């Protein structure tokens, strides 16, 4: 069972471990995507975070689950959400546990628009009961995403502001106490004119997702957002508000362990990439004016053992799934890197088959 609310769903882990979570502590906008991960396994326990609370349902909370004993700890209130009063779901938290066992949660920001991105850290390792705030991240950012490398280095990816701002990453080699200067890898804000034959001006914007790969790689999937001044386009069959639907194309690239970048074919990619380069080297699916609603989700597998295909170069193979043709109502597309090109399979929705 999962509890549906205005912006999203409680994760299956939260509902499995958190009996009575909805009734006692409230869940309204637990997760809408963009901020990841919302759960992290460390030393026998899974720690997870969400937006909840009895009054406004929008403060960050933490819980933990001990896999050996079956014990659930929490929920514990981490802090006050700067975006609670306006119920802005962009403030959903991301969580990671560093190599010393301290739990990090980032929440509360929607770029320059409103709120303040806040970095909370547990006062004691592997303990969610008490938190402190570290003033060591840019407060005017959106969509924080943590990746922890095998050597303990923390990578924090985010959009450096609002729609027309670059995507960047920072790193920490001291368990999140300090971070490097930001490095931009996706360029936004470039002015363009003409969209699928329509007389309209807009600026580049991106929605991106991040996945920890094997051997120190980081996979990035995303979609392009044609950001218009009025958030409106003269494209047919678009419901209002159109801001949520001016999103086209599916893209993929990865960061290597040495922080160089390449596409699925292994071609080197200079960053920050712009839309021109992305369309040429990174786009795996052109939706055309049939928009993509959400950034593509990626799964991958390593082929090994008796069924190994490593002789064919199959290792850490990206697999993506994303809604296409007018968002969730138009079906899903599955994409797999086949070694020299993307293999695409389109599938209708259950609603299509039941109508």
HELIX and SHEET records of a PDB file:
HELIX    1   1 UNK A   12  UNK A   17  1                                   6    
HELIX    2   2 UNK A   21  UNK A   25  1                                   5    
HELIX    3   3 UNK A   89  UNK A   91  5                                   3    
HELIX    4   4 UNK A  214  UNK A  216  5                                   3    
HELIX    5   5 UNK A  242  UNK A  245  5                                   4    
HELIX    6   6 UNK A  275  UNK A  277  1                                   3    
HELIX    7   7 UNK A  278  UNK A  282  3                                   5    
HELIX    8   8 UNK A  305  UNK A  307  5                                   3    
HELIX    9   9 UNK A  310  UNK A  312  5                                   3    
HELIX   10  10 UNK A  327  UNK A  330  5                                   4    
HELIX   11  11 UNK A  350  UNK A  354  1                                   5    
SHEET    1   A 4 UNK A  39  UNK A  42  0                                        
SHEET    2   A 4 UNK A  45  UNK A  52 -1                                        
SHEET    3   A 4 UNK A  59  UNK A  66 -1                                        
SHEET    4   A 4 UNK A  72  UNK A  79 -1                                        
SHEET    1   B 4 UNK A  94  UNK A  97  0                                        
SHEET    2   B 4 UNK A 103  UNK A 110 -1                                        
SHEET    3   B 4 UNK A 114  UNK A 124 -1                                        
SHEET    4   B 4 UNK A 127  UNK A 134 -1                                        
SHEET    1   C 4 UNK A 142  UNK A 148  0                                        
SHEET    2   C 4 UNK A 154  UNK A 159 -1                                        
SHEET    3   C 4 UNK A 167  UNK A 172 -1                                        
SHEET    4   C 4 UNK A 183  UNK A 186 -1                                        
SHEET    1   D 6 UNK A 191  UNK A 195  0                                        
SHEET    2   D 6 UNK A 198  UNK A 212 -1                                        
SHEET    3   D 6 UNK A 218  UNK A 227 -1                                        
SHEET    4   D 6 UNK A 247  UNK A 255 -1                                        
SHEET    5   D 6 UNK A 261  UNK A 262 -1                                        
SHEET    6   D 6 UNK A 268  UNK A 269 -1                                        
SHEET    1   E 5 UNK A 191  UNK A 195  0                                        
SHEET    2   E 5 UNK A 198  UNK A 212 -1                                        
SHEET    3   E 5 UNK A 218  UNK A 227 -1                                        
SHEET    4   E 5 UNK A 247  UNK A 255 -1                                        
SHEET    5   E 5 UNK A 283  UNK A 285 -1                                        
SHEET    1   F 4 UNK A 297  UNK A 301  0                                        
SHEET    2   F 4 UNK A 317  UNK A 323 -1                                        
SHEET    3   F 4 UNK A 332  UNK A 337 -1                                        
SHEET    4   F 4 UNK A 342  UNK A 347 -1                                        
END                                                                             
